[in-house]
Structure formats: structure tokens, C-alpha cells
Amino acid sequence: MFTGIIEEVGTVQNSQRRGEGVRLWIQADRVAADVRAGDSVALDGVCQTVVSTEAGTFLVEAIGTTLSRTTLGEFRAGRRVNLERALALGDRLGGHLVQGHVDGVGVVMSLRREAEHVLLDIQVPDVVAEVTVLHGSLAVNGVSLTVNALPAQGVAQVALIPYTWEHTAFPDLQTGDAVNLEGDLIGKFVVAYLKRTGAAGVEATGRAARD
């Protein structure tokens, strides 16, 4: 479990295809110094298991399924990535509950500065759109953000404050880039529950629906 509060922006040191998957070596002074094999780290919002560590770097291995559902297959040497270690019990929950399980890949439609912040418009897939509400939570490349507006069907807008802009890899984004999206965890449970009960003809109270 994560919070969507980025601890450090790391850099892909090397990427190597391995069968249908890929091995990624990530350089990160702070995160690499505190993780060990078996720990979980979110890379641009994708939960990965640390395979090994050495001198300021750590290695993860993403399987084919992960590559098909996220942007990790695009990672190349030199790419900057948002990093967050798994949440420890007792830590402050500064963002929102994030699993590191990407629901879908979105596309950057526009990036524009407005006053002191940057507005980011993202085309989101249906599975994310159905749990996205105004002023609700949305994780974009692992960053916990508040939905600022829903300007069109299938489009979500978030506002990036100066601190977020300066302490994440968002400045590297360009129009047309793919981003990892994770919808609100509570929203996903609510939608799934309503779909199941509706299909089964059961009221929200759990009682069988009456004519």
C-alpha cells in the first residue's frame, strides 16, 4: 500500500529485456539506501518487488502482464521516474490510499500553466472514468492528486502545485505521453459492489429486491 506522496525522483540506469518482461535498474540515492530484496517500491505508480540492491541502485523485474497494462515497457536509460516505498503502519497518510495496481493507461491531452500552478488534462479509460468524481482522488504516475475538473467525457483535469511540479517527474511530460492511472480505491469498491448487487437483483441492504 502507498500514499501517492513521492519520496524521490529516480533515474532508469539500465533496462534489459528478459523473455516477455524487462529488468530495470533504478538509480535513487534515498530510496535505494533504505530498501532490500523483497521490499515493494512504486515506480511511476506501479508496485514492483525489489530483486537486489547495490551502491545507490536497485533492480526490479516487470513481467509481460505488467508491461501490457502500464508504461514500464517504455522505460529506457535516462528516464526519470517517481518513486515511493511502501507505506509503513503508523506513518502519516498524506495523500490517499494507493495500491500500486494500475487500472489503465491515460494520455496527456494538454499541459498549461495558469497562475502559480499547472493544469494537466488527461484522457482516461472507461474503467478509470467511472470511479473518477470531481474533487475526488486520482493517482497519476504514482502521484496522489485531486480531480480539479471533468471538462469532457473521458477527460480528467488535475492541478499541479509548484511543490508537486518541482518534486516529481511531471516536468518531463509532453502532450501525447502515456501515464499510469489508478482510480480511487473506495470508488472502485463502491462501483463493483453496486454492479454485483444490481446484476443479482439485490438491494444495497443485502436483501433480495422485491417487485
Summary of the structure (lengths in Angstrom):
residues: 211
radius of gyration: 18.3
end to end distance: 42.4
largest distance: 67.3
contacts: 668
relative contact order: 0.17
helix: 19%
strand: 43%
